[in-house]
Amino acid sequence: MSLAEAVKLTARAHQSLIWDRSRHVLRLRAALREFFPAALQVFADLDAPDALELLGRAPDPSRAAALSRAKITAALTRASRRDTAAKAQQIQAALRAPRLQQPPAVQGAYAAIVSSQVALMTALNAQIEELGEVVATHFGHHPDTDLAVGERVDGPIFLVPDRQRLDRHGAARMVRRAAIRAGISKPVGPHTMRHAFITAALNPGGPAPRRPGSRLAR
């Protein structure tokens, strides 16, 4: 029972951090919409490492237009993006496209908001990653884990068309599209699905049936 309780505690804390990040994403998106819409066109996932790095370097249109292609490429490479040269060229062109801008004082205020949100989300990403490893460790040590996850213990579960491993941002986009088609308006992602599975396994809402994996369900 103590191991199941550890899974509950860490999984709930992990989910709370993810919800916190989702709220900050919405705040960042709202700020960018008002003074820097090009960033929303360029960065589909505002919580992705490359988006946060580049917005941290250039939180307003003026500084974004001055970003060199080398810096953009380096950020994409650190985020393990593919076709970095072509993507860097597209990003640079979009950020340098002429657009109407807010007055300097207003732009400076929005840039400060963006910088603060980027700093918070960067810290949250690190904590989510660390706590996620704790959740996986506790869950992996449970005696019924293999039965609960179908006895799959290694290798990628999902592949993209070029046979590479599907990364978390690609998975997030797939889940969001499915949620939109299903008419779900609240933020939904792969972490939501994982925590729903863990919660269902640990809190079935009644006495656990006598079947394989029932000790985990309790």
C-alpha positions in Angstrom: 0.0 0.0 0.0 2.8 2.5 0.7 4.1 2.2 -2.9 0.6 2.8 -4.2 0.3 5.9 -2.0 3.7 7.1 -3.3 2.4 6.8 -6.8 -0.8 8.8 -5.9 1.1 11.6 -4.2 3.7 12.1 -6.9 1.3 11.7 -9.8 -1.1 14.3 -8.4 1.7 16.7 -7.7 3.0 16.1 -11.2 -0.4 16.8 -12.7 -0.7 20.0 -10.7 2.5 21.3 -12.1 1.3 20.4 -15.6 -1.9 22.4 -15.0 0.1 25.3 -13.7 2.1 25.2 -16.9 -1.1 25.2 -19.0 -2.3 28.3 -17.2 1.0 30.1 -17.9 0.8 29.0 -21.6 -2.6 30.7 -21.8 -1.3 33.9 -20.2 1.7 33.9 -22.5 -0.5 33.3 -25.5 -2.8 36.2 -24.5 0.1 38.6 -24.1 1.6 37.6 -27.5 -1.7 38.0 -29.2 -1.9 41.6 -28.2 1.5 42.8 -29.4 3.5 39.9 -31.0 1.1 37.7 -33.1 4.0 36.6 -35.3 5.3 34.5 -32.4 2.0 32.6 -32.3 2.4 31.8 -35.9 6.0 30.6 -35.5 5.7 28.7 -32.2 2.9 26.2 -32.3 3.9 24.9 -28.8 4.7 27.8 -26.5 6.0 25.4 -23.8 8.5 23.7 -26.1 12.2 24.2 -25.3 13.0 26.0 -28.6 10.1 28.4 -28.3 11.0 29.3 -24.7 14.7 29.8 -25.5 14.0 32.1 -28.5 11.3 34.0 -26.6 13.6 34.4 -23.7 16.2 35.9 -26.0 13.8 38.0 -28.0 10.5 38.7 -26.0 9.3 41.4 -28.4 9.1 41.9 -32.2 12.1 44.3 -32.4 14.5 41.9 -30.8 13.0 38.9 -32.6 13.6 40.5 -35.9 17.3 40.8 -35.0 17.7 37.1 -34.2 20.4 35.6 -36.4 19.7 32.4 -38.3 22.6 30.7 -36.4 20.9 31.4 -33.0 17.6 30.1 -34.3 19.2 27.0 -35.7 21.1 26.4 -32.4 17.9 26.6 -30.4 16.1 24.2 -32.8 19.1 21.8 -32.6 19.1 21.8 -28.8 15.4 21.0 -28.9 16.1 18.0 -31.2 14.1 19.4 -34.1 14.5 18.0 -37.6 15.3 20.0 -40.8 16.7 22.8 -38.6 18.1 24.8 -41.5 14.9 25.1 -43.4 12.9 25.7 -40.2 15.3 28.4 -39.1 14.9 30.2 -42.4 11.1 30.1 -42.1 11.1 31.3 -38.5 13.5 34.2 -39.3 11.4 35.3 -42.3 8.2 35.2 -40.3 9.8 37.2 -37.4 11.2 39.8 -39.8 8.0 40.3 -41.8 6.7 44.0 -41.4 3.9 44.3 -39.0 2.2 47.0 -37.0 3.7 47.4 -33.5 2.5 48.8 -30.2 4.0 52.0 -28.8 7.4 51.5 -27.3 6.2 51.8 -23.7 3.4 49.3 -24.2 5.7 47.0 -26.1 8.2 47.1 -23.3 5.5 46.3 -20.7 4.3 43.3 -22.8 8.0 42.1 -23.3 8.4 42.1 -19.5 5.3 40.0 -19.1 6.6 37.6 -21.8 10.0 37.3 -20.1 8.4 36.5 -16.7 6.1 33.9 -18.2 9.0 32.3 -20.1 11.1 32.1 -17.0 8.3 30.5 -15.0 7.5 28.0 -17.7 11.2 27.1 -18.1 11.4 26.3 -14.4 8.1 24.4 -14.6 9.3 22.3 -17.5 12.4 21.3 -15.4 10.3 20.4 -12.4 7.8 18.5 -14.4 10.6 16.4 -16.0 12.1 15.7 -12.6 8.9 14.8 -10.9 7.8 12.7 -13.9 10.9 10.6 -13.4 9.9 10.0 -9.8 6.4 9.0 -10.9 7.8 6.6 -13.4 10.2 5.1 -10.9 7.5 4.5 -8.3 5.1 3.2 -10.8 7.8 1.0 -12.4 8.6 -0.6 -9.0 5.1 -1.7 -8.4 4.8 -5.6 -8.6 1.8 -5.4 -11.0 3.3 -2.8 -13.4 4.0 -5.3 -16.2 0.4 -6.5 -16.1 -0.9 -3.0 -15.9 1.0 -1.8 -19.0 0.6 -4.9 -21.1 4.1 -6.3 -20.4 5.7 -3.8 -22.8 9.0 -2.9 -21.2 11.2 -1.4 -23.9 11.4 0.2 -27.4 9.4 3.1 -28.7 5.6 2.7 -28.7 4.8 5.3 -31.4 6.8 6.1 -34.5 6.4 8.9 -37.0 6.3 8.2 -40.8 10.1 8.3 -41.1 10.4 5.6 -38.4 11.8 8.0 -35.8 10.4 8.0 -32.2 7.4 10.2 -31.8 8.5 13.0 -29.4 6.3 14.6 -26.7 5.5 17.6 -28.8 4.3 15.5 -31.7 2.2 13.4 -29.3 0.8 16.6 -27.7 -0.3 17.9 -31.1 -2.1 14.6 -31.9 -3.9 14.5 -28.6 -5.0 18.2 -29.0 -6.4 17.5 -32.4 -8.3 14.5 -31.1 -9.6 16.5 -28.2 -10.9 19.2 -30.6 -12.6 16.7 -32.8 -14.2 15.2 -29.6 -15.5 18.7 -28.6 -13.2 18.9 -25.5 -12.4 22.5 -24.7 -10.2 22.2 -21.7 -6.4 21.6 -22.1 -5.7 17.9 -22.8 -2.3 16.3 -23.5 -0.4 13.0 -23.1 0.2 13.7 -19.5 -3.5 14.0 -18.9 -4.1 10.6 -20.4 -1.2 9.0 -18.4 -2.6 10.5 -15.1 -6.1 9.4 -16.0 -4.8 5.8 -16.4 -2.9 5.9 -13.1 -5.9 7.4 -11.3 -8.2 4.8 -12.8 -5.8 2.1 -11.8 -5.5 3.3 -8.2 -9.0 4.7 -7.6 -11.5 2.5 -9.3 -14.3 3.8 -7.2 -15.1 0.6 -5.4 -13.7 -2.6 -4.2 -11.1 -4.0 -6.5 -12.1 -7.2 -8.3 -10.0 -10.3 -7.9 -8.0 -10.2 -11.1 -4.4 -9.6 -12.2 -3.3 -6.2 -11.3 -5.9 -5.7 -8.6 -3.3 -4.9 -6.0 -2.3 -1.9 -8.1 -5.9 -0.8 -8.5 -6.2 -0.7 -4.7 
